[in-house]
């Protein structure tokens, strides 16, 4: 078993486990980032930023830029998912 932590921010918090924005996730075997994204049912098209241990694993900037799916997760890793942050380019204009 491998234990990781998953965090959801902004618009992606609706995918959080029972409404908790941060929760532990036990994996039966080592899995890649892409496998965990699929397992959590988070559409890649809604991911604006994905961090693996604080490192950006997006192939580009913003929505639909792709994810570096091949990274294998290890014990203690943290995956943080985020939609666009208010006042970021993802929104296109200031949110009031």
C-alpha positions as CSV (number, residue, x, y, z in Angstrom):
1,X,0.0,0.0,0.0
2,X,1.1,3.5,-0.8
3,X,-0.3,6.6,1.0
4,X,-0.5,9.9,-0.7
5,X,-2.3,13.2,0.1
6,X,-4.7,14.7,-2.4
7,X,-5.7,18.4,-2.2
8,X,-8.4,20.3,-4.2
9,X,-8.6,24.0,-4.6
10,X,-10.9,26.5,-6.2
11,X,-13.4,25.2,-8.7
12,X,-12.1,21.6,-8.4
13,X,-13.0,21.4,-4.7
14,X,-16.3,19.8,-5.8
15,X,-14.3,16.6,-6.6
16,X,-13.0,16.5,-3.0
17,X,-13.7,13.4,-0.9
18,X,-16.9,14.1,1.1
19,X,-16.3,17.8,0.8
20,X,-12.9,17.7,2.5
21,X,-10.4,19.7,0.4
22,X,-7.5,17.6,1.6
23,X,-7.6,13.9,2.3
24,X,-5.3,10.8,2.4
25,X,-5.6,8.3,-0.4
26,X,-4.3,4.7,-0.1
27,X,-3.2,3.1,-3.3
28,X,-2.9,-0.7,-3.5
29,X,0.1,-0.4,-5.7
30,X,2.3,2.3,-7.2
31,X,0.3,4.3,-9.7
32,X,1.0,7.1,-12.1
33,X,-0.4,10.6,-11.8
34,X,-2.6,9.9,-14.8
35,X,-4.0,6.8,-13.2
36,X,-4.9,8.7,-10.1
37,X,-6.5,11.5,-12.0
38,X,-8.7,8.9,-13.8
39,X,-9.5,7.1,-10.5
40,X,-10.6,10.4,-8.9
41,X,-12.9,11.1,-11.9
42,X,-11.4,14.6,-12.4
43,X,-11.8,15.6,-16.1
44,X,-8.4,16.8,-17.4
45,X,-10.2,19.6,-19.3
46,X,-11.1,21.2,-15.9
47,X,-7.6,21.1,-14.4
48,X,-5.9,24.5,-14.6
49,X,-2.9,23.5,-12.5
50,X,-1.7,20.2,-11.1
51,X,1.2,20.1,-8.6
52,X,3.1,17.0,-7.6
53,X,5.0,17.7,-4.4
54,X,4.9,21.4,-5.3
55,X,6.1,21.0,-8.8
56,X,3.9,21.9,-11.8
57,X,3.2,18.7,-13.8
58,X,1.2,20.5,-16.6
59,X,2.8,20.3,-20.0
60,X,1.7,23.9,-20.8
61,X,-0.3,26.7,-19.3
62,X,-4.0,26.5,-18.4
63,X,-6.8,24.3,-19.4
64,X,-6.3,21.4,-21.9
65,X,-2.5,21.8,-21.8
66,X,-2.0,18.2,-20.8
67,X,-0.6,16.5,-17.8
68,X,2.7,14.7,-17.3
69,X,0.8,11.5,-16.6
70,X,3.8,9.2,-16.5
71,X,5.2,10.1,-13.1
72,X,4.9,7.2,-10.6
73,X,3.7,8.3,-7.2
74,X,5.6,7.3,-4.0
75,X,4.7,7.1,-0.3
76,X,4.0,10.5,1.1
77,X,3.6,12.3,-2.2
78,X,1.1,15.2,-2.5
79,X,-1.1,15.9,-5.5
80,X,-2.7,19.3,-5.5
81,X,-5.5,20.1,-8.1
82,X,-6.6,23.6,-8.9
83,X,-9.0,25.3,-11.2
84,X,-8.2,28.9,-12.2
85,X,-7.5,31.4,-9.5
86,X,-9.6,34.6,-9.5
87,X,-7.7,37.3,-11.3
88,X,-5.7,34.8,-13.3
89,X,-5.5,34.4,-17.0
90,X,-7.8,31.4,-16.7
91,X,-10.7,33.7,-16.0
92,X,-9.8,36.2,-18.7
93,X,-10.9,39.1,-16.5
94,X,-11.2,40.2,-13.0
95,X,-13.9,38.4,-11.0
96,X,-16.0,40.8,-8.9
